[in-house]
Amino acid sequence: MLNLGLLNSEYLFELLRKDSRLSFETLKFQSNTHLLFFLILSSRAKEEVALEISNKLIFKYKSLDAILNSSLKSVEEDIKKIGFYKIKAKYIIEASKLVIKDYNSKIPEKFEELIKIPGIGRKNAMKFLSLVKNENFHLLLDSHFIRVIKRIGYYNPDYKHLEKEIKQSLKDCSLTYFSNLITNLGKQICHKFNPKCSRCCVAKICQFNLKKR
């Protein structure tokens, strides 16, 4: 297993940062409730679809109490255009109940509390904190990130250990920004099947690409 430090992680970060194709706009939300709905909906779905539906939800339901005054069937109908809508509707209602009961209707802003909310795992909790509190010391590990970082030359099946080692190797770099760049590389170029290595900004240091030569 290669150590990311040997691949010069700061150089990797610089290559990613200079590629304008990987740039992204920070999404804007009306409230933390709006963001909560979006994160629950975005799991295994396209961001633009999750954003569109979360916009409609927050327009219809002005508060978490309004969600509880509705019914599961009604919420399902509101979000049925998105994949796994039945379980996501259940999560939205359960999340609303928990936040109202345990946090006085205010969505918590601590990682340990966020991951207790139905439909919000480690990745979404970190994304919430990066958007709400501008915290840039979290790695957002998803399938795109893992695939790309593995191909570049670093992999550890223990995700917590992987996260720890990448944090140590990057040191002062913005970890959330780094994560988003890697994820966008996975979405746009380093596809699961037929990756476009000839168009990749990190091809010259990528072990997957170098082994093909």
Backbone bond lengths (Angstrom), bond angles and torsions (degrees), N, CA, C in turn:
res aa  C-N    CA-C-N  psi(-1)  N-CA   C-N-CA  omega(-1)  CA-C   N-CA-C  phi
1 M - - - 1.468 - - 1.522 109.61 -
2 L 1.310 117.05 128.81 1.456 121.27 179.22 1.513 110.48 -80.69
3 N 1.306 115.64 148.22 1.456 120.59 175.86 1.518 108.57 -92.84
4 L 1.318 116.62 131.47 1.460 120.42 -177.42 1.521 111.38 -57.68
5 G 1.328 116.31 -31.28 1.454 119.78 179.30 1.517 111.79 -60.44
6 L 1.356 117.06 -35.05 1.457 121.11 179.62 1.524 111.37 -67.22
7 L 1.315 116.39 -22.40 1.454 120.32 179.47 1.527 111.32 -89.16
8 N 1.331 116.38 3.58 1.461 122.15 -179.90 1.525 109.94 62.60
9 S 1.311 115.80 79.68 1.458 121.32 -175.90 1.524 112.77 -62.05
10 E 1.336 117.47 -31.71 1.462 119.75 178.03 1.528 110.48 -67.19
11 Y 1.324 116.20 -36.95 1.467 120.80 176.76 1.523 109.77 -66.93
12 L 1.327 116.62 -41.44 1.461 121.67 176.46 1.526 110.08 -58.63
13 F 1.315 116.35 -46.58 1.462 121.77 179.14 1.527 110.69 -58.86
14 E 1.327 116.09 -41.60 1.465 120.80 -179.26 1.525 111.15 -65.75
15 L 1.329 117.52 -41.22 1.465 121.39 178.01 1.529 110.77 -61.58
16 L 1.308 116.04 -43.23 1.463 121.05 179.69 1.525 111.06 -65.45
17 R 1.316 115.64 -44.61 1.465 121.19 -175.62 1.526 112.05 -64.12
18 K 1.336 116.77 -31.80 1.465 120.86 -177.13 1.527 113.01 -79.94
19 D 1.324 117.39 -14.31 1.467 120.72 -178.42 1.529 109.44 -84.44
20 S 1.319 116.69 105.46 1.470 121.57 -175.90 1.528 112.75 -63.30
21 R 1.323 117.50 -21.22 1.467 120.34 179.62 1.520 111.83 -66.32
22 L 1.326 115.98 -22.25 1.465 120.19 -175.97 1.523 112.69 -94.30
23 S 1.326 116.72 1.16 1.464 119.72 -179.55 1.522 110.00 -66.22
24 F 1.299 116.22 156.29 1.457 120.63 -178.12 1.522 109.17 -148.73
25 E 1.318 115.13 153.53 1.458 120.87 176.78 1.522 109.05 -98.11
26 T 1.323 115.87 137.01 1.455 119.62 176.59 1.523 108.93 -71.17
27 L 1.308 115.86 125.97 1.458 120.21 -178.81 1.524 110.37 -68.33
28 K 1.325 115.86 145.88 1.457 121.74 -179.72 1.527 109.67 -110.45
29 F 1.325 115.55 138.10 1.458 120.60 -179.09 1.527 110.06 -129.99
30 Q 1.324 115.22 147.43 1.461 120.46 -177.72 1.523 112.16 -68.41
31 S 1.322 115.98 -31.27 1.464 120.66 -175.83 1.522 109.19 -160.57
32 N 1.321 115.83 171.53 1.464 120.03 176.18 1.527 111.31 -66.04
33 T 1.327 116.21 -29.54 1.467 120.18 176.50 1.525 110.10 -65.49
34 H 1.308 116.27 -42.22 1.462 121.99 176.61 1.528 109.77 -59.11
35 L 1.325 116.54 -45.49 1.462 121.65 179.10 1.527 110.82 -63.72
36 L 1.323 117.08 -40.67 1.467 121.11 178.65 1.526 110.71 -59.47
37 F 1.334 116.56 -47.36 1.467 120.68 178.16 1.531 110.44 -58.70
38 F 1.328 115.54 -45.44 1.466 120.32 -178.66 1.527 111.50 -59.71
39 L 1.319 116.94 -46.16 1.463 120.72 -177.18 1.524 111.84 -63.81
40 I 1.316 116.77 -40.81 1.465 120.13 177.88 1.525 110.20 -64.05
41 L 1.316 116.47 -41.74 1.467 121.24 -178.50 1.524 112.80 -72.11
42 S 1.330 117.36 -28.79 1.468 120.96 -171.71 1.522 114.24 -75.90
43 S 1.323 117.57 -12.90 1.460 120.21 179.94 1.523 110.63 -61.06
44 R 1.329 116.21 122.47 1.466 123.25 179.37 1.530 111.35 54.71
45 A 1.333 115.12 40.68 1.466 120.67 179.12 1.523 109.12 -148.33
46 K 1.317 116.74 161.00 1.459 121.18 177.29 1.524 109.43 -72.87
47 E 1.328 115.32 139.14 1.462 120.15 -176.89 1.522 112.25 -59.69
48 E 1.342 116.40 -39.13 1.463 118.67 -177.26 1.530 111.98 -65.13
49 V 1.338 116.51 -33.58 1.466 120.47 178.08 1.528 109.72 -71.78
50 A 1.342 115.99 -44.09 1.466 120.61 178.87 1.524 110.93 -61.88
51 L 1.334 116.43 -38.56 1.466 120.37 179.91 1.525 110.90 -67.32
52 E 1.319 116.23 -43.59 1.469 120.41 179.67 1.530 111.11 -59.86
53 I 1.328 116.63 -45.47 1.461 120.06 -177.32 1.528 111.16 -72.87
54 S 1.328 117.27 -37.40 1.472 119.32 178.22 1.526 110.63 -65.65
55 N 1.336 117.05 -33.33 1.468 120.57 175.99 1.528 110.83 -62.08
56 K 1.329 115.62 -41.54 1.465 120.32 179.44 1.528 111.05 -68.63
57 L 1.330 115.73 -38.02 1.466 119.91 179.73 1.522 111.50 -63.63
58 I 1.330 116.37 -46.67 1.463 119.58 -175.91 1.527 110.91 -70.63
59 F 1.329 116.88 -24.63 1.466 120.51 175.62 1.530 110.12 -72.56
60 K 1.333 116.14 -38.59 1.463 120.71 -178.32 1.521 112.08 -80.55
61 Y 1.339 115.87 -43.07 1.468 120.80 -177.97 1.527 108.60 -109.66
62 K 1.298 116.65 104.77 1.464 121.05 -174.30 1.529 113.22 -75.73
63 S 1.334 116.70 -14.31 1.461 120.31 -178.25 1.522 109.83 -152.41
64 L 1.329 115.80 170.62 1.463 120.55 176.63 1.525 110.56 -66.37
65 D 1.329 116.57 -33.27 1.469 120.13 177.16 1.524 110.84 -61.53
66 A 1.324 116.28 -36.77 1.467 120.21 179.61 1.523 110.91 -64.00
67 I 1.335 116.09 -34.73 1.469 120.30 176.42 1.527 109.74 -62.46
68 L 1.330 116.56 -45.15 1.463 120.68 -177.85 1.522 112.21 -69.24
69 N 1.313 116.95 -25.46 1.462 120.67 177.53 1.522 111.81 -79.08
70 S 1.328 115.04 -7.64 1.455 120.11 176.26 1.531 108.13 -93.67
71 S 1.312 117.24 -165.00 1.468 121.24 179.18 1.523 109.40 -127.02
72 L 1.320 115.55 160.72 1.460 120.48 178.15 1.522 110.41 -58.38
73 K 1.309 116.24 -42.60 1.464 120.79 -179.08 1.526 111.35 -62.14
74 S 1.326 116.12 -38.53 1.461 120.65 179.82 1.527 111.15 -66.71
75 V 1.338 116.49 -43.27 1.467 120.30 179.16 1.525 109.89 -66.35
76 E 1.325 116.99 -39.21 1.464 120.57 176.65 1.523 110.62 -58.49
77 E 1.310 116.07 -42.57 1.464 121.09 -179.96 1.531 110.49 -64.50
78 D 1.325 116.05 -37.15 1.466 120.94 -178.70 1.528 112.68 -67.08
79 I 1.340 117.14 -29.64 1.468 119.55 -173.24 1.526 113.05 -117.34
80 K 1.315 117.98 14.74 1.465 120.46 -170.83 1.531 114.28 -66.69
81 K 1.332 117.71 -10.39 1.467 120.19 178.17 1.528 112.28 -75.43
82 I 1.330 116.58 -11.86 1.463 119.61 -176.90 1.527 110.24 -103.19
83 G 1.316 116.32 151.92 1.456 120.39 -179.89 1.521 112.58 -64.14
84 F 1.335 115.91 147.71 1.466 122.70 179.15 1.533 111.45 57.83
85 Y 1.327 115.99 37.49 1.466 120.17 -173.17 1.527 113.26 -64.52
86 K 1.325 117.67 -29.72 1.468 119.36 -178.40 1.527 111.67 -66.66
87 I 1.329 116.86 -47.86 1.464 119.76 179.89 1.524 110.51 -69.74
88 K 1.337 117.50 -33.65 1.465 120.55 179.52 1.527 111.26 -69.62
89 A 1.325 116.89 -36.02 1.468 120.36 176.07 1.529 109.51 -63.77
90 K 1.325 115.66 -40.31 1.466 120.53 177.74 1.523 110.55 -63.65
91 Y 1.332 116.86 -43.01 1.464 121.10 178.33 1.528 111.41 -61.52
92 I 1.333 116.64 -41.86 1.466 120.81 -178.51 1.525 110.60 -61.10
93 I 1.323 116.36 -42.92 1.465 120.33 179.45 1.527 111.02 -69.88
94 E 1.331 117.19 -44.33 1.468 120.61 179.93 1.528 111.17 -65.36
95 A 1.329 116.56 -38.77 1.467 120.73 178.08 1.523 110.42 -63.99
96 S 1.319 116.47 -41.41 1.470 120.99 179.02 1.522 110.67 -62.18
97 K 1.328 116.64 -43.91 1.469 121.23 178.90 1.522 111.00 -60.32
98 L 1.328 116.13 -46.61 1.466 120.42 -176.73 1.528 111.70 -64.62
99 V 1.334 116.71 -45.11 1.472 120.25 -178.27 1.524 110.85 -65.23
100 I 1.328 117.10 -39.49 1.468 120.80 178.22 1.526 110.44 -65.35
101 K 1.325 116.13 -45.83 1.469 121.46 -174.87 1.529 112.70 -73.28
102 D 1.330 116.85 -48.06 1.466 120.27 -171.86 1.530 114.55 -93.94
103 Y 1.332 116.91 -21.26 1.467 119.06 -174.36 1.529 113.14 -128.52
104 N 1.328 115.33 21.39 1.466 120.90 175.11 1.532 112.06 53.90
105 S 1.325 115.01 41.94 1.474 123.72 176.52 1.532 114.17 70.27
106 K 1.326 117.12 6.45 1.463 120.32 178.90 1.526 109.23 -108.51
107 I 1.315 116.23 121.25 1.464 120.38 -177.96 1.527 109.39 -64.95
108 P 1.332 117.57 125.38 1.468 120.63 -176.67 1.524 112.24 -64.11
109 E 1.319 115.83 157.75 1.459 120.98 -179.01 1.521 111.56 -123.00
110 K 1.337 114.94 30.67 1.463 121.08 174.09 1.522 108.51 -119.03
111 F 1.314 115.60 137.81 1.460 121.14 -176.33 1.526 112.09 -55.05
112 E 1.334 116.77 -46.31 1.462 121.70 -176.54 1.524 112.01 -61.58
113 E 1.318 117.06 -29.29 1.464 121.33 179.92 1.526 111.25 -86.84
114 L 1.311 116.44 -36.46 1.465 120.42 -179.43 1.528 112.21 -62.01
115 I 1.339 116.82 -39.77 1.467 118.97 -176.56 1.529 112.51 -70.88
116 K 1.324 117.74 -8.11 1.465 121.22 175.70 1.529 111.68 -82.38
117 I 1.329 116.38 -14.63 1.461 120.81 -177.12 1.526 109.83 -78.08
118 P 1.333 118.49 128.49 1.469 121.43 179.06 1.529 111.93 -54.64
119 G 1.327 115.94 132.54 1.459 120.52 178.77 1.512 114.37 86.69
120 I 1.350 116.71 -2.56 1.467 121.13 179.54 1.530 108.40 -117.86
121 G 1.312 116.38 107.59 1.461 120.49 177.74 1.514 110.67 -97.96
122 R 1.331 116.50 -163.57 1.470 121.32 -178.97 1.526 111.90 -58.56
123 K 1.333 116.35 -47.99 1.465 119.79 -175.98 1.524 111.17 -62.03
124 N 1.334 116.67 -46.58 1.463 119.62 -178.18 1.526 112.03 -69.32
125 A 1.329 116.51 -32.99 1.469 119.39 176.92 1.527 109.74 -64.04
126 M 1.327 116.20 -42.37 1.461 120.40 178.91 1.527 110.98 -66.81
127 K 1.328 116.22 -39.51 1.463 120.05 179.08 1.532 110.04 -64.95
128 F 1.321 116.49 -40.53 1.466 121.27 177.77 1.530 110.08 -57.86
129 L 1.323 116.38 -48.43 1.463 120.88 -178.02 1.524 112.00 -66.09
130 S 1.330 116.48 -35.88 1.466 119.31 179.96 1.521 111.12 -67.31
131 L 1.338 117.37 -32.57 1.462 121.30 -178.69 1.530 112.62 -86.29
132 V 1.326 116.53 -37.49 1.467 120.46 -175.77 1.525 112.19 -84.21
133 K 1.330 116.06 -42.31 1.467 119.86 -175.08 1.527 112.73 -111.33
134 N 1.338 115.49 3.75 1.468 120.95 -179.90 1.527 111.72 56.19
135 E 1.327 115.69 36.40 1.457 120.31 178.32 1.527 108.87 -82.22
136 N 1.310 116.29 122.99 1.460 121.11 -176.28 1.523 113.11 -113.12
137 F 1.337 115.96 25.23 1.461 118.22 -179.78 1.528 111.45 -109.71
138 H 1.341 115.93 21.19 1.459 120.17 178.43 1.528 110.56 -113.93
139 L 1.324 116.46 138.60 1.458 121.62 170.52 1.518 108.37 -91.30
140 L 1.319 116.88 131.36 1.462 121.29 179.07 1.524 107.90 -97.61
141 L 1.317 116.11 92.57 1.459 121.23 -175.46 1.525 110.81 -85.44
142 D 1.333 116.33 115.38 1.457 120.39 173.09 1.524 108.23 -133.04
143 S 1.324 116.88 -176.26 1.467 120.30 -174.93 1.531 111.73 -62.84
144 H 1.339 117.36 -35.91 1.466 120.55 178.71 1.530 110.36 -65.49
145 F 1.330 115.59 -46.31 1.466 120.72 -178.77 1.529 110.37 -60.34
146 I 1.325 116.78 -48.65 1.470 121.17 -178.08 1.526 110.98 -61.47
147 R 1.334 116.88 -43.25 1.468 120.30 -179.47 1.527 111.35 -61.75
148 V 1.331 116.39 -46.52 1.466 120.49 -176.83 1.522 111.39 -67.50
149 I 1.322 117.00 -46.94 1.464 119.89 -176.42 1.527 110.66 -66.46
150 K 1.330 116.03 -30.82 1.467 120.25 176.47 1.521 110.43 -67.82
151 R 1.328 116.54 -42.97 1.463 120.09 -179.55 1.523 111.58 -68.20
152 I 1.323 116.72 -35.85 1.463 119.70 179.31 1.527 110.30 -62.22
153 G 1.328 116.10 -34.97 1.458 117.40 175.33 1.506 116.07 140.72
154 Y 1.335 116.53 10.17 1.462 118.50 178.92 1.516 109.34 -130.65
155 Y 1.319 116.08 130.21 1.462 118.28 177.18 1.514 110.42 -155.55
156 N 1.316 115.48 139.63 1.457 122.44 173.16 1.524 106.34 -146.21
157 P 1.341 118.70 121.84 1.467 120.65 -177.54 1.525 113.67 -63.59
158 D 1.329 116.66 -17.50 1.463 120.89 175.24 1.527 107.35 -84.49
159 Y 1.337 116.94 99.46 1.459 121.03 -172.94 1.525 112.83 -61.67
160 K 1.343 117.16 -34.69 1.461 119.52 179.33 1.527 110.17 -65.71
161 H 1.331 115.81 -39.85 1.460 120.03 178.17 1.527 110.03 -68.40
162 L 1.329 115.54 -40.26 1.460 121.04 177.75 1.524 110.19 -59.08
163 E 1.322 116.10 -46.90 1.459 121.35 -179.85 1.529 110.96 -61.22
164 K 1.322 116.04 -43.56 1.465 121.16 -179.15 1.527 111.36 -62.23
165 E 1.336 116.51 -44.99 1.463 119.84 -176.89 1.528 112.05 -70.12
166 I 1.335 116.53 -36.88 1.463 118.91 178.08 1.526 109.98 -67.07
167 K 1.326 116.72 -39.25 1.466 120.47 177.28 1.523 110.48 -59.67
168 Q 1.332 116.07 -43.50 1.461 120.43 -178.82 1.526 111.46 -65.51
169 S 1.329 116.46 -38.73 1.461 119.80 -176.80 1.525 112.33 -74.99
170 L 1.347 116.85 -30.33 1.465 119.72 -178.73 1.522 112.76 -83.92
171 K 1.315 116.28 -26.30 1.461 122.66 177.66 1.524 112.42 54.15
172 D 1.328 117.80 -103.60 1.461 120.71 -170.78 1.526 114.80 -87.06
173 C 1.322 117.66 -2.22 1.462 119.22 179.95 1.527 110.37 -69.55
174 S 1.327 116.53 152.37 1.457 121.43 175.99 1.525 108.56 -71.10
175 L 1.326 117.03 110.67 1.460 120.69 -174.11 1.526 112.46 -68.97
176 T 1.332 116.47 -37.62 1.464 119.34 178.85 1.523 110.17 -65.82
177 Y 1.310 116.19 -43.14 1.465 121.18 177.95 1.528 110.20 -61.51
178 F 1.326 116.36 -45.20 1.461 122.06 177.63 1.529 110.29 -58.24
179 S 1.329 116.52 -45.19 1.467 121.58 -179.96 1.525 111.24 -60.08
180 N 1.329 116.01 -44.85 1.464 120.32 -178.41 1.526 111.77 -64.78
181 L 1.323 116.80 -38.02 1.462 120.41 178.13 1.527 110.97 -65.32
182 I 1.324 116.50 -45.36 1.468 121.29 178.77 1.531 110.15 -61.95
183 T 1.330 116.39 -44.70 1.467 120.88 -179.61 1.524 111.11 -62.77
184 N 1.329 117.40 -42.40 1.462 120.35 178.35 1.525 111.66 -65.55
185 L 1.330 116.53 -34.59 1.463 120.24 175.34 1.531 109.48 -61.67
186 G 1.330 116.15 -41.18 1.462 120.72 178.44 1.515 112.98 -66.47
187 K 1.323 116.36 -37.96 1.464 120.83 -179.10 1.526 112.06 -71.44
188 Q 1.340 116.35 -38.86 1.456 120.21 -170.91 1.529 114.67 -96.32
189 I 1.328 117.24 -33.11 1.466 119.81 -171.15 1.529 113.24 -128.71
190 C 1.318 116.83 -50.72 1.465 120.82 -176.05 1.530 110.14 -86.56
191 H 1.337 115.08 66.05 1.458 120.64 -177.12 1.524 111.55 -68.29
192 K 1.319 115.05 159.15 1.464 119.75 178.42 1.520 110.44 -59.83
193 F 1.326 115.91 -43.65 1.460 121.45 176.66 1.531 108.57 -114.66
194 N 1.308 116.34 139.82 1.465 122.55 178.68 1.529 113.46 53.99
195 P 1.331 117.50 58.17 1.470 119.70 176.68 1.526 110.54 -62.91
196 K 1.330 116.64 144.77 1.461 122.05 -176.88 1.531 110.06 -92.36
197 C 1.322 115.40 70.54 1.466 121.12 -174.12 1.528 112.71 -60.43
198 S 1.331 117.42 -33.59 1.463 120.34 -177.81 1.523 112.12 -66.98
199 R 1.330 116.87 -17.80 1.464 121.44 -179.43 1.526 112.36 -105.71
200 C 1.324 116.58 5.37 1.466 120.59 -172.56 1.524 112.35 -87.86
201 C 1.320 115.87 134.41 1.467 121.42 -177.70 1.525 112.95 -73.14
202 V 1.331 118.06 -15.47 1.470 120.12 -179.47 1.529 111.70 -113.07
203 A 1.329 117.10 15.34 1.469 121.55 -175.78 1.525 112.64 -56.83
204 K 1.341 116.72 -34.80 1.464 119.36 -174.77 1.526 113.74 -72.50
205 I 1.339 117.66 -13.74 1.467 119.31 176.37 1.529 111.52 -118.63
206 C 1.332 116.66 4.32 1.463 121.41 -176.65 1.527 110.76 -85.31
207 Q 1.323 116.54 121.63 1.459 121.30 -178.14 1.527 111.98 -64.22
208 F 1.316 117.36 -35.25 1.460 121.73 178.73 1.526 110.21 -61.31
209 N 1.320 116.59 -44.48 1.464 121.28 -179.56 1.528 111.47 -71.86
210 L 1.322 117.17 -41.97 1.462 120.93 -177.60 1.527 112.05 -64.99
211 K 1.324 116.67 -32.64 1.468 120.31 179.98 1.523 111.90 -71.35
212 K 1.324 117.30 -20.48 1.464 120.72 -179.32 1.521 111.78 -77.29
213 R 1.321 116.37 -18.33 1.470 119.96 -175.34 1.521 112.05 -76.47
